[in-house]
Amino acid sequence: MTREAKINVILLLVAIMLSLLAWWQPFLSTKQWYFLSDIKRDNITTIRIERKDLDTIVLNKENNNWFLEQPYTLAANPLRVDTLTALVEKQSYSRFESADEDLYRYELDKPLLTISFNHSRFVFGGIDPVKRHRYVMNIDDNAQSGKNTVHLINGVIYYQLRSALNTFISPSLLPPSAHINAISWLGKTLKNKDNKWLLTPDDPKITSDSIAQLLQFWQHAQASKIETNVDFAIDKASAQSRSLLINITYPYGDKIKTEDIKYLIIQQDKQLKLVRLDYKLAYWISPQTLKSITEFLPVQETME
């Protein structure tokens, strides 16, 4: 056999071996995937987060919408809720068993954070010093197995759970599915009576299309930022002249809730804010947003 023929045979054998290796690779894999729980996100109706040195947060799912129950009774930020519920279906990088006396090594003897989904509880400990993953235990699973199974997960979720309270609050000025009954603002009142909107004082130039547009702006208005624990010293006359009062109804569980929401219009440090004194919250808004929810915009005429 010539030298060239031998080389061709060797190359053929190498090609066959590589093909076989590629075909058998899935069967040779020994990677095992672990999950924190078998809970399904859609089945979660209550979330409780106990955070060391921070506010405890409680959320409830009502009519497919999430609301904060503690420390405020407000609509929850849906993006933050998605982050929370994703935890139950999260894969862990690895897991191992620990003796009770060794839990302190992972800061799981006195957890830094506890989160409960319905009645299932998860505790967060410290960080793996090598790969920087976070130690987590599923308390329910461990109670059933009688073992301390410790999972290692991506540590980012821990910091999201400990993020500022304002990130858990919906940026919308109204709760989901809210129905507006009346609005009082800047000396004007708009009220729904017998399915007809009445404006006081009356203005014949205001059309039904303008009113519909104003209501639509309220339904979709959002803050760019929410500030908690605000405190303003405002005299009663100023508060009355610069306030927005809106009466709404919205579904909550098996009931229909009616609520009056009062916002004060505050200009502070070149920043425009709508302040709820009942919760000491400030919703940062743009001048255009304020204009949209406090003025009737003229109806554009159709060009001939």
Backbone bond lengths (Angstrom), bond angles and torsions (degrees), N, CA, C in turn:
res aa  C-N    CA-C-N  psi(-1)  N-CA   C-N-CA  omega(-1)  CA-C   N-CA-C  phi
1 M - - - 1.460 - - 1.531 108.29 -
2 T 1.318 114.27 133.00 1.461 118.61 -178.22 1.518 110.36 -72.47
3 R 1.340 115.22 163.62 1.460 121.21 -179.34 1.538 110.91 -61.61
4 E 1.341 116.02 -40.28 1.458 119.54 179.77 1.528 111.41 -64.35
5 A 1.346 116.15 -37.73 1.470 119.75 179.91 1.524 111.17 -66.10
6 K 1.358 115.07 -40.17 1.471 118.88 178.36 1.528 111.21 -61.81
7 I 1.315 115.42 -41.49 1.479 119.37 179.78 1.527 110.19 -63.12
8 N 1.331 116.10 -41.93 1.467 119.64 179.89 1.529 111.82 -63.53
9 V 1.350 117.20 -39.05 1.465 121.52 178.37 1.531 110.35 -64.54
10 I 1.334 115.33 -43.51 1.472 119.93 179.88 1.528 110.78 -62.63
11 L 1.339 115.96 -44.51 1.471 119.07 178.87 1.520 111.21 -62.53
12 L 1.343 117.13 -38.81 1.457 120.85 177.69 1.518 111.44 -62.11
13 L 1.356 116.48 -44.42 1.466 120.80 179.03 1.531 111.49 -63.15
14 V 1.332 116.21 -40.87 1.469 119.86 178.16 1.521 110.62 -62.35
15 A 1.343 115.95 -42.45 1.466 119.90 179.84 1.522 110.92 -62.98
16 I 1.361 116.77 -40.42 1.469 120.69 179.01 1.521 110.48 -64.93
17 M 1.330 116.80 -41.72 1.469 120.61 -179.68 1.524 111.62 -64.77
18 L 1.325 117.12 -41.47 1.467 120.77 178.44 1.529 111.07 -64.64
19 S 1.333 116.01 -39.28 1.469 119.81 178.34 1.517 111.32 -63.85
20 L 1.365 116.06 -44.28 1.464 120.18 178.18 1.518 111.51 -63.33
21 L 1.329 116.21 -39.96 1.461 119.98 179.93 1.515 111.33 -63.64
22 A 1.332 115.49 -41.87 1.465 119.57 178.92 1.521 110.79 -64.88
23 W 1.342 116.15 -38.52 1.467 119.90 -179.01 1.518 111.38 -68.89
24 W 1.354 116.98 -38.11 1.462 120.63 -177.25 1.522 113.70 -85.08
25 Q 1.353 118.05 -9.63 1.458 120.23 -173.55 1.531 114.01 -54.97
26 P 1.348 119.42 -46.17 1.469 118.37 -179.84 1.522 113.16 -59.07
27 F 1.352 115.88 -31.25 1.460 119.19 -177.79 1.523 111.73 -81.00
28 L 1.348 115.77 -21.55 1.457 119.48 -179.62 1.521 112.75 -85.72
29 S 1.356 115.61 -13.50 1.463 118.76 -176.55 1.529 110.62 -66.47
30 T 1.312 115.26 133.84 1.473 120.42 178.87 1.525 111.19 -112.30
31 K 1.355 116.74 8.98 1.449 120.43 -179.40 1.518 110.12 -64.96
32 Q 1.343 115.78 128.94 1.456 120.76 179.79 1.522 108.51 -117.17
33 W 1.336 115.99 131.60 1.458 120.61 -177.88 1.524 109.86 -98.51
34 Y 1.339 115.35 138.71 1.453 121.51 178.14 1.525 108.62 -119.81
35 F 1.325 114.44 148.65 1.456 120.19 178.32 1.520 108.78 -124.30
36 L 1.331 115.35 149.27 1.462 119.59 -178.09 1.522 112.02 -66.02
37 S 1.335 117.03 -31.04 1.467 119.47 -178.41 1.517 109.60 -161.92
38 D 1.326 115.56 174.64 1.460 120.43 174.11 1.534 110.44 -108.91
39 I 1.332 116.72 17.02 1.465 121.92 177.62 1.524 109.40 -71.20
40 K 1.320 116.77 140.24 1.458 121.77 176.05 1.534 109.12 -97.68
41 R 1.325 115.33 136.25 1.462 120.44 -175.72 1.531 112.51 -55.80
42 D 1.329 116.46 -39.44 1.466 120.14 -176.33 1.526 112.74 -66.56
43 N 1.329 117.04 -17.85 1.465 120.20 -178.53 1.531 113.03 -89.22
44 I 1.314 117.08 -3.35 1.467 120.56 -178.07 1.526 109.60 -81.28
45 T 1.328 116.89 129.47 1.464 121.86 178.59 1.524 112.80 -123.32
46 T 1.333 116.73 -16.69 1.465 120.90 -179.65 1.522 109.82 -139.05
47 I 1.321 116.53 137.39 1.458 122.57 176.21 1.526 108.72 -130.63
48 R 1.324 115.93 132.80 1.466 120.40 177.10 1.534 108.13 -129.79
49 I 1.325 116.64 127.04 1.463 122.33 -179.05 1.520 109.17 -119.75
50 E 1.326 116.05 116.15 1.466 121.36 177.30 1.525 107.48 -105.57
51 R 1.337 115.52 115.91 1.463 121.60 -171.24 1.531 109.70 -118.23
52 K 1.303 115.47 126.71 1.454 120.90 -179.16 1.521 110.68 -60.09
53 D 1.346 115.94 124.47 1.469 123.83 178.01 1.525 113.41 68.36
54 L 1.336 118.02 12.09 1.462 121.36 178.34 1.526 109.70 -132.97
55 D 1.347 115.48 171.23 1.468 120.08 179.49 1.523 111.47 -61.50
56 T 1.334 115.52 142.59 1.462 120.81 167.95 1.523 107.88 -79.34
57 I 1.325 116.35 136.03 1.465 121.16 -177.05 1.526 109.07 -118.87
58 V 1.327 116.08 132.18 1.460 122.16 177.60 1.525 108.10 -125.43
59 L 1.335 116.20 131.26 1.461 121.91 178.69 1.521 109.85 -126.79
60 N 1.333 116.43 144.00 1.456 122.48 176.76 1.522 109.96 -126.85
61 K 1.313 115.31 145.83 1.459 121.36 176.29 1.524 108.81 -96.74
62 E 1.325 116.02 121.03 1.454 121.65 -179.15 1.519 109.05 -129.50
63 N 1.339 117.07 120.72 1.470 121.77 179.65 1.530 111.52 52.52
64 N 1.336 115.35 44.06 1.468 123.11 178.31 1.532 113.44 66.74
65 N 1.318 116.78 12.15 1.459 121.23 174.53 1.527 108.99 -120.00
66 W 1.329 116.21 144.87 1.458 120.98 -177.38 1.526 111.30 -99.50
67 F 1.358 114.56 137.20 1.455 121.26 179.59 1.529 109.87 -129.35
68 L 1.314 115.18 143.40 1.462 120.06 168.37 1.525 108.44 -72.97
69 E 1.317 116.64 138.54 1.461 122.15 174.05 1.529 111.01 -112.14
70 Q 1.306 115.55 -23.00 1.465 121.65 -179.74 1.531 107.80 -151.18
71 P 1.320 118.43 132.85 1.468 129.67 4.91 1.524 114.14 -85.77
72 Y 1.336 119.55 -5.51 1.458 123.19 177.18 1.517 109.34 -120.37
73 T 1.330 115.77 164.10 1.459 121.22 170.68 1.515 106.65 -109.32
74 L 1.323 115.32 89.70 1.456 121.98 -174.41 1.527 109.75 -145.20
75 A 1.315 115.83 162.77 1.462 119.71 174.11 1.532 109.13 -65.44
76 A 1.339 116.04 140.23 1.457 121.32 -178.33 1.528 110.62 -89.94
77 N 1.320 115.46 155.04 1.459 121.78 177.18 1.531 108.60 -71.50
78 P 1.329 118.57 114.28 1.481 120.25 -176.16 1.522 113.29 -61.75
79 L 1.335 118.38 -31.55 1.463 120.50 178.80 1.529 110.68 -66.94
80 R 1.321 117.03 -39.17 1.459 120.24 178.23 1.522 110.44 -68.58
81 V 1.328 117.75 -39.24 1.467 121.23 178.77 1.521 110.52 -62.62
82 D 1.328 117.41 -40.23 1.471 120.71 177.87 1.526 110.51 -59.26
83 T 1.327 116.43 -40.17 1.462 120.52 178.07 1.525 111.17 -63.12
84 L 1.328 116.32 -40.66 1.461 120.78 -178.39 1.529 111.03 -67.35
85 T 1.321 117.03 -50.20 1.465 119.97 -174.47 1.527 112.28 -68.80
86 A 1.343 116.43 -24.08 1.470 119.54 178.20 1.521 111.82 -64.94
87 L 1.326 117.04 -20.86 1.463 121.06 -176.73 1.526 112.08 -61.54
88 V 1.331 117.88 -36.82 1.465 119.92 -174.68 1.521 112.52 -66.23
89 E 1.337 117.28 -24.60 1.460 121.09 -179.56 1.526 111.72 -104.63
90 K 1.305 115.96 14.54 1.458 120.64 -175.02 1.528 111.55 -75.65
91 Q 1.339 115.25 140.57 1.462 120.94 174.08 1.520 109.44 -83.25
92 S 1.317 115.55 143.16 1.460 119.28 174.18 1.529 108.63 -101.93
93 Y 1.335 115.68 149.34 1.460 120.38 -178.88 1.531 110.68 -68.58
94 S 1.316 115.41 -35.96 1.467 120.31 178.99 1.523 107.93 -164.76
95 R 1.328 115.73 172.13 1.464 119.81 175.86 1.516 109.28 -150.48
96 F 1.324 115.11 158.53 1.455 120.29 179.52 1.528 107.95 -154.66
97 E 1.315 115.76 166.87 1.462 120.73 179.37 1.523 109.70 -102.97
98 S 1.325 114.75 143.29 1.454 120.90 -178.20 1.524 110.22 -128.42
99 A 1.325 116.10 143.76 1.461 121.03 173.57 1.525 109.03 -75.14
100 D 1.338 116.87 154.15 1.470 120.79 179.99 1.522 111.82 -53.50
101 E 1.309 116.18 -42.16 1.468 119.99 -175.47 1.528 112.58 -71.69
102 D 1.342 117.22 -9.56 1.469 119.65 -179.31 1.520 113.15 -103.23
103 L 1.322 117.04 -2.37 1.468 119.32 -177.14 1.524 112.22 -62.20
104 Y 1.324 116.98 -27.13 1.464 119.70 -179.95 1.523 111.34 -62.96
105 R 1.327 116.69 -26.64 1.472 120.23 179.50 1.536 111.09 -62.20
106 Y 1.316 115.94 -26.54 1.461 121.09 -176.33 1.535 111.43 -109.46
107 E 1.344 115.85 8.95 1.472 122.79 -178.61 1.528 111.26 59.07
108 L 1.325 115.83 32.30 1.459 121.24 178.95 1.520 112.72 -102.21
109 D 1.329 116.97 -6.13 1.462 119.55 174.79 1.528 110.28 -73.40
110 K 1.338 116.45 -32.04 1.454 123.41 174.35 1.539 106.50 -131.73
111 P 1.324 116.50 82.87 1.480 120.80 -170.98 1.528 113.19 -55.61
112 L 1.332 114.71 145.68 1.458 121.16 177.22 1.522 111.59 -76.68
113 L 1.340 116.01 -24.86 1.464 120.55 -177.53 1.523 109.09 -157.76
114 T 1.321 115.81 141.84 1.464 121.95 176.35 1.524 109.07 -126.86
115 I 1.320 117.01 131.83 1.461 120.70 175.81 1.523 108.78 -127.45
116 S 1.324 116.22 133.06 1.464 122.23 -179.98 1.519 109.78 -116.88
117 F 1.334 115.68 132.90 1.458 122.61 174.01 1.518 106.37 -111.65
118 N 1.342 116.69 114.41 1.460 121.26 -169.06 1.537 107.19 54.85
119 H 1.340 118.07 -111.29 1.472 119.49 179.96 1.528 112.25 -113.18
120 S 1.328 117.22 11.55 1.469 120.97 179.75 1.527 109.13 -97.59
121 R 1.336 115.72 131.90 1.464 120.63 -171.36 1.528 111.10 -116.51
122 F 1.346 115.96 138.35 1.459 123.61 177.10 1.528 107.99 -126.13
123 V 1.339 116.14 139.57 1.457 120.15 179.03 1.525 109.89 -120.53
124 F 1.328 115.89 143.57 1.457 123.22 -178.73 1.517 110.02 -110.47
125 G 1.335 115.47 135.29 1.447 121.51 176.96 1.512 112.06 -113.52
126 G 1.323 116.05 -144.64 1.455 121.70 -176.38 1.512 113.33 -84.15
127 I 1.331 116.02 -161.61 1.463 123.19 -175.14 1.519 110.11 -114.80
128 D 1.325 115.26 136.47 1.460 120.51 173.09 1.528 108.82 -60.94
129 P 1.347 119.25 125.30 1.466 121.20 -173.84 1.528 114.63 -67.84
130 V 1.326 117.76 -19.00 1.466 120.40 -176.65 1.533 111.24 -92.81
131 K 1.320 116.67 -59.13 1.465 120.36 -175.14 1.525 113.31 -96.25
132 R 1.331 117.45 -3.74 1.466 122.95 176.25 1.520 112.95 63.46
133 H 1.328 117.07 29.96 1.452 121.18 174.09 1.532 109.11 -89.92
134 R 1.335 115.74 159.01 1.467 121.13 -175.73 1.520 110.84 -96.46
135 Y 1.355 117.11 138.17 1.464 122.83 176.49 1.531 109.34 -81.65
136 V 1.339 116.31 129.49 1.468 122.16 -179.87 1.518 109.24 -139.02
137 M 1.338 116.19 144.02 1.469 120.77 174.36 1.518 109.99 -125.47
138 N 1.332 115.16 140.20 1.457 122.86 171.74 1.522 106.67 -92.72
139 I 1.322 116.65 103.48 1.468 121.32 -172.33 1.519 111.59 -63.18
140 D 1.325 118.30 -39.44 1.465 121.50 -179.43 1.520 111.40 -63.76
141 D 1.337 116.37 -48.14 1.468 119.82 179.34 1.528 111.00 -61.23
142 N 1.327 116.58 -40.43 1.457 120.27 -179.63 1.529 111.67 -66.49
143 A 1.325 116.07 -35.72 1.467 119.78 178.99 1.527 110.56 -65.64
144 Q 1.331 116.63 -37.40 1.461 120.34 179.95 1.524 112.07 -73.46
145 S 1.329 116.30 -37.53 1.465 119.70 -177.52 1.525 112.76 -84.92
146 G 1.334 116.82 -19.78 1.458 120.28 -176.56 1.517 113.13 75.22
147 K 1.342 116.87 14.95 1.461 121.43 -178.66 1.535 110.03 -124.23
148 N 1.313 115.97 155.85 1.461 121.43 173.79 1.531 108.22 -95.22
149 T 1.324 115.80 86.02 1.460 120.19 178.35 1.518 108.91 -86.96
150 V 1.323 116.36 122.13 1.462 123.08 -178.19 1.521 108.63 -107.38
151 H 1.331 115.92 128.40 1.462 121.67 177.51 1.523 109.29 -101.83
152 L 1.326 115.49 152.06 1.465 122.47 172.03 1.521 108.23 -113.64
153 I 1.341 116.71 119.94 1.463 120.89 -177.31 1.533 110.00 -127.63
154 N 1.319 114.80 171.56 1.461 120.51 175.26 1.527 109.16 -59.49
155 G 1.320 116.86 128.69 1.461 120.81 -173.95 1.508 115.38 -76.06
156 V 1.347 118.50 -9.32 1.463 120.65 -175.66 1.524 111.47 -62.08
157 I 1.340 117.42 -38.25 1.453 121.10 -177.35 1.523 111.69 -58.02
158 Y 1.329 117.65 -33.43 1.472 121.02 -179.86 1.531 110.44 -60.12
159 Y 1.325 117.00 -44.60 1.462 120.86 -178.37 1.526 111.51 -71.28
160 Q 1.328 116.75 -29.36 1.460 119.68 174.81 1.522 111.09 -68.58
161 L 1.322 116.67 -36.66 1.458 120.62 177.78 1.526 111.75 -69.20
162 R 1.320 116.35 -27.20 1.465 120.94 179.92 1.536 112.09 -98.60
163 S 1.309 117.20 11.80 1.463 119.64 -178.97 1.528 110.27 -69.89
164 A 1.323 115.92 166.12 1.464 122.03 -174.94 1.523 111.51 -57.32
165 L 1.323 115.46 149.44 1.457 121.68 -176.70 1.523 111.98 -57.57
166 N 1.327 117.58 -34.74 1.466 119.37 -176.82 1.523 113.09 -62.69
167 T 1.335 118.03 -23.28 1.471 120.49 -179.81 1.535 111.93 -73.71
168 F 1.324 117.33 -13.17 1.463 121.21 178.94 1.529 111.60 -91.45
169 I 1.333 117.79 -8.44 1.461 122.49 -176.41 1.519 110.17 -96.17
170 S 1.315 117.12 135.79 1.464 120.92 178.85 1.529 110.20 -62.54
171 P 1.337 117.58 136.50 1.469 120.00 177.35 1.527 113.49 -75.71
172 S 1.331 117.80 -8.07 1.464 120.73 -179.88 1.525 110.70 -69.84
173 L 1.328 116.57 143.47 1.463 120.44 -179.72 1.527 112.06 -76.35
174 L 1.335 117.05 -17.90 1.456 122.03 178.30 1.525 109.42 -125.64
175 P 1.335 117.95 150.02 1.469 119.58 176.21 1.519 111.00 -68.65
176 P 1.339 118.09 161.67 1.469 120.71 -178.60 1.521 111.96 -62.87
177 S 1.315 115.09 144.64 1.477 123.25 178.35 1.519 113.21 62.97
178 A 1.342 117.03 23.36 1.461 120.24 -179.43 1.530 110.84 -72.61
179 H 1.329 115.35 139.69 1.460 122.53 175.65 1.528 107.46 -109.74
180 I 1.328 116.94 122.16 1.469 121.37 -177.14 1.530 109.61 -82.86
181 N 1.341 115.28 129.69 1.458 121.24 178.06 1.529 112.00 -103.52
182 A 1.335 116.26 -36.79 1.466 119.94 -178.01 1.522 109.39 -160.48
183 I 1.342 115.30 150.22 1.457 122.41 175.09 1.520 108.43 -135.95
184 S 1.333 116.13 133.39 1.461 121.47 173.69 1.513 108.03 -121.52
185 W 1.331 117.03 127.57 1.463 119.73 -176.47 1.522 109.87 -159.48
186 L 1.313 115.48 135.11 1.467 123.38 171.53 1.533 112.44 47.52
187 G 1.334 115.26 46.14 1.459 120.20 176.51 1.510 114.93 82.86
188 K 1.315 118.24 2.88 1.464 121.41 179.29 1.528 110.17 -118.18
189 T 1.317 116.01 152.53 1.465 121.80 175.94 1.523 109.28 -133.75
190 L 1.318 114.71 131.15 1.458 121.46 176.71 1.522 107.19 -119.41
191 K 1.331 116.43 122.12 1.461 120.04 -173.73 1.518 110.71 -135.01
192 N 1.327 114.86 141.06 1.459 120.78 177.63 1.529 108.48 -92.07
193 K 1.315 115.54 118.01 1.467 121.02 178.22 1.516 108.80 -129.76
194 D 1.332 114.50 118.29 1.470 120.88 -179.37 1.531 110.77 54.96
195 N 1.357 114.30 45.34 1.469 121.84 178.05 1.529 113.04 62.54
196 K 1.319 116.23 24.50 1.457 121.31 177.02 1.524 108.63 -131.34
197 W 1.330 116.49 131.80 1.453 121.09 -178.43 1.528 110.53 -85.70
198 L 1.350 114.35 127.37 1.460 120.99 179.98 1.518 109.14 -116.94
199 L 1.338 116.19 131.13 1.451 121.93 179.88 1.522 109.87 -106.61
200 T 1.341 115.85 131.87 1.461 121.85 177.11 1.534 108.73 -126.53
201 P 1.342 118.31 127.60 1.477 127.03 -7.87 1.532 111.44 -67.73
202 D 1.299 114.60 153.13 1.466 120.11 -176.03 1.528 110.25 -68.14
203 D 1.310 115.42 144.07 1.458 122.33 177.56 1.522 107.42 -139.04
204 P 1.337 117.17 105.42 1.476 119.91 -176.79 1.518 113.91 -62.09
205 K 1.343 117.74 -16.79 1.465 119.87 -179.95 1.527 112.43 -78.38
206 I 1.338 116.45 -16.18 1.468 120.19 -179.12 1.519 109.22 -82.67
207 T 1.323 116.21 122.88 1.461 121.76 -177.50 1.528 110.74 -96.65
208 S 1.315 114.72 166.19 1.467 119.68 176.97 1.526 110.84 -64.74
209 D 1.330 117.01 -31.11 1.471 120.29 176.69 1.526 111.06 -65.69
210 S 1.321 116.94 -38.17 1.458 120.75 177.87 1.527 110.99 -64.12
211 I 1.336 115.54 -41.49 1.468 120.24 178.89 1.525 110.15 -65.04
212 A 1.323 117.14 -43.86 1.466 121.03 179.04 1.521 110.45 -61.09
213 Q 1.334 116.29 -37.53 1.458 120.54 179.66 1.532 110.87 -67.51
214 L 1.328 116.83 -41.24 1.464 120.75 177.57 1.531 110.89 -60.11
215 L 1.329 116.54 -45.15 1.465 120.86 179.96 1.526 111.21 -63.56
216 Q 1.326 117.01 -37.65 1.459 120.95 177.88 1.525 111.34 -64.83
217 F 1.317 116.74 -39.55 1.460 119.81 177.87 1.525 110.57 -61.43
218 W 1.324 116.30 -41.16 1.474 119.27 178.84 1.529 111.36 -63.79
219 Q 1.307 116.73 -40.12 1.463 120.56 -177.79 1.528 111.77 -63.77
220 H 1.332 117.21 -30.25 1.466 120.46 -173.87 1.523 113.95 -109.99
221 A 1.330 117.71 -1.25 1.463 120.48 -176.74 1.529 111.44 -67.06
222 Q 1.338 115.25 134.84 1.462 120.76 179.67 1.521 110.55 -135.55
223 A 1.323 114.52 152.21 1.463 120.96 176.22 1.525 109.55 -87.26
224 S 1.318 116.07 150.06 1.459 120.38 175.02 1.523 110.67 -80.89
225 K 1.331 116.57 -20.07 1.463 121.83 -178.69 1.511 108.65 -161.37
226 I 1.330 116.36 149.70 1.469 121.73 175.56 1.522 108.55 -119.60
227 E 1.319 114.94 134.17 1.462 121.34 -178.99 1.526 108.55 -115.88
228 T 1.315 117.63 132.44 1.466 121.66 -179.17 1.522 110.57 -103.58
229 N 1.342 114.67 162.60 1.471 122.46 175.90 1.527 113.00 56.97
230 V 1.327 115.98 41.17 1.466 119.62 177.17 1.530 109.28 -86.28
231 D 1.306 116.18 155.25 1.459 121.07 -179.91 1.515 108.48 -148.22
232 F 1.342 116.60 121.35 1.451 121.17 -179.78 1.524 109.06 -124.70
233 A 1.312 115.46 136.64 1.463 121.31 174.94 1.528 107.13 -92.46
234 I 1.326 116.82 102.04 1.465 121.61 -175.74 1.527 109.08 -126.05
235 D 1.330 116.57 129.95 1.461 119.11 178.08 1.522 109.65 -72.17
236 K 1.319 116.38 157.86 1.460 121.56 -173.40 1.523 112.49 -61.10
237 A 1.326 116.90 -38.67 1.469 119.58 -178.54 1.519 110.80 -64.36
238 S 1.327 117.15 -43.45 1.465 120.28 179.52 1.522 111.08 -66.50
239 A 1.336 115.33 -40.09 1.463 119.39 -179.50 1.521 110.80 -62.75
240 Q 1.335 116.38 -38.86 1.455 119.87 -178.25 1.535 111.52 -70.76
241 S 1.324 116.74 -39.04 1.463 120.39 -175.49 1.526 111.97 -77.93
242 R 1.316 117.66 -20.74 1.464 120.51 -176.97 1.521 111.08 -118.47
243 S 1.302 116.88 41.58 1.460 119.88 -176.70 1.520 111.69 -119.09
244 L 1.323 114.48 156.56 1.463 123.43 172.61 1.517 106.83 -122.36
245 L 1.308 117.55 127.19 1.460 121.79 178.53 1.516 108.02 -122.74
246 I 1.319 116.33 123.22 1.454 120.35 -178.25 1.524 109.68 -128.37
247 N 1.326 116.17 131.50 1.462 122.20 178.31 1.530 108.46 -104.52
248 I 1.332 115.48 127.99 1.469 120.02 -175.82 1.519 110.25 -135.27
249 T 1.321 115.25 160.38 1.466 122.97 166.96 1.519 107.29 -128.08
250 Y 1.332 115.88 146.54 1.469 119.31 179.16 1.526 109.13 -156.41
251 P 1.350 117.14 151.31 1.467 120.59 -179.43 1.516 111.77 -71.31
252 Y 1.323 114.95 136.26 1.464 120.38 178.83 1.523 107.63 -145.77
253 G 1.331 115.69 102.63 1.463 119.37 -174.59 1.513 109.64 66.44
254 D 1.332 116.21 -131.52 1.464 120.14 179.23 1.527 111.57 -96.19
255 K 1.340 116.98 16.21 1.456 121.64 -178.93 1.522 110.78 -123.16
256 I 1.320 114.88 166.52 1.454 122.32 171.34 1.530 106.70 -112.79
257 K 1.315 116.15 116.48 1.456 120.83 -178.33 1.525 110.40 -90.02
258 T 1.329 115.40 141.44 1.459 122.15 173.21 1.520 108.00 -113.43
259 E 1.323 115.77 133.63 1.462 119.00 -174.18 1.524 110.91 -144.87
260 D 1.329 115.19 139.77 1.460 121.93 170.75 1.526 107.73 -101.59
261 I 1.313 116.62 123.68 1.460 121.50 177.76 1.523 108.28 -112.86
262 K 1.324 115.88 125.14 1.462 120.19 179.31 1.519 109.42 -113.85
263 Y 1.318 115.22 124.18 1.464 122.32 175.84 1.529 109.22 -112.48
264 L 1.316 116.63 135.26 1.456 121.30 170.53 1.522 108.72 -97.63
265 I 1.321 116.51 135.86 1.461 121.48 179.08 1.528 107.85 -88.52
266 I 1.314 116.45 114.03 1.462 121.60 -174.53 1.527 110.28 -122.53
267 Q 1.314 115.26 130.05 1.462 120.97 171.88 1.522 106.49 -106.77
268 Q 1.337 117.20 114.67 1.458 121.12 -176.14 1.519 109.92 -141.49
269 D 1.335 115.31 125.62 1.472 120.46 179.01 1.529 111.02 51.75
270 K 1.318 115.30 46.08 1.468 122.35 178.32 1.524 112.73 63.40
271 Q 1.331 116.19 15.06 1.467 120.08 179.37 1.518 109.55 -115.37
272 L 1.329 116.88 133.09 1.456 122.55 179.09 1.521 109.24 -93.44
273 K 1.343 115.73 129.14 1.460 119.92 -175.93 1.519 110.59 -136.01
274 L 1.315 115.31 146.60 1.462 122.17 167.16 1.520 106.49 -105.74
275 V 1.324 116.27 118.55 1.465 120.84 -172.35 1.523 110.78 -107.79
276 R 1.334 115.81 129.36 1.465 121.94 170.50 1.514 107.81 -100.42
277 L 1.336 116.39 106.30 1.454 120.00 -177.77 1.519 112.24 -70.03
278 D 1.348 117.69 -25.14 1.467 119.44 -179.47 1.521 111.54 -64.19
279 Y 1.340 117.39 -32.17 1.455 121.01 179.13 1.535 113.02 -112.88
280 K 1.350 115.84 -1.60 1.467 120.57 -176.14 1.532 111.19 56.24
281 L 1.336 113.69 47.77 1.460 120.92 179.25 1.519 109.72 -115.66
282 A 1.321 116.07 143.01 1.459 121.37 175.23 1.520 109.25 -121.56
283 Y 1.319 116.13 125.65 1.458 122.78 176.87 1.534 107.83 -99.71
284 W 1.314 117.18 113.66 1.458 121.49 179.35 1.520 108.91 -78.09
285 I 1.324 116.36 125.32 1.459 120.40 -178.66 1.528 109.71 -131.30
286 S 1.313 115.47 165.10 1.458 121.38 178.10 1.531 109.23 -88.41
287 P 1.322 117.91 158.03 1.473 119.86 174.73 1.525 111.93 -56.80
288 Q 1.333 117.66 -35.37 1.462 120.45 179.85 1.527 111.24 -65.52
289 T 1.346 116.67 -38.76 1.467 119.64 177.86 1.516 110.33 -63.94
290 L 1.340 117.22 -43.69 1.468 120.14 178.56 1.527 110.67 -61.60
291 K 1.309 116.42 -42.55 1.469 120.07 178.46 1.532 110.92 -60.84
292 S 1.325 116.21 -39.99 1.464 120.73 -176.77 1.526 112.04 -66.28
293 I 1.323 117.69 -34.42 1.476 119.98 -175.27 1.520 113.13 -99.81
294 T 1.347 117.44 2.03 1.472 118.99 179.73 1.516 112.79 -127.80
295 E 1.319 119.10 -1.15 1.451 121.39 179.27 1.521 109.72 -133.87
296 F 1.324 114.19 151.01 1.453 119.30 172.08 1.518 108.10 -86.18
297 L 1.319 115.59 121.22 1.447 119.26 178.43 1.530 109.17 -82.83
298 P 1.339 117.92 138.59 1.483 118.76 -179.53 1.523 111.32 -64.24
299 V 1.309 115.46 142.47 1.457 121.00 178.39 1.521 108.70 -73.81
300 Q 1.331 116.36 128.12 1.463 119.89 -179.57 1.534 110.39 -71.13
301 E 1.316 114.55 130.53 1.457 118.74 178.33 1.516 111.04 -78.60
302 T 1.313 116.65 143.43 1.460 121.04 179.17 1.527 109.93 -76.54
303 M 1.307 115.52 129.49 1.460 120.18 -179.96 1.526 109.52 -73.37
304 E 1.321 115.69 132.64 1.483 120.39 177.74 1.520 110.19 -75.70
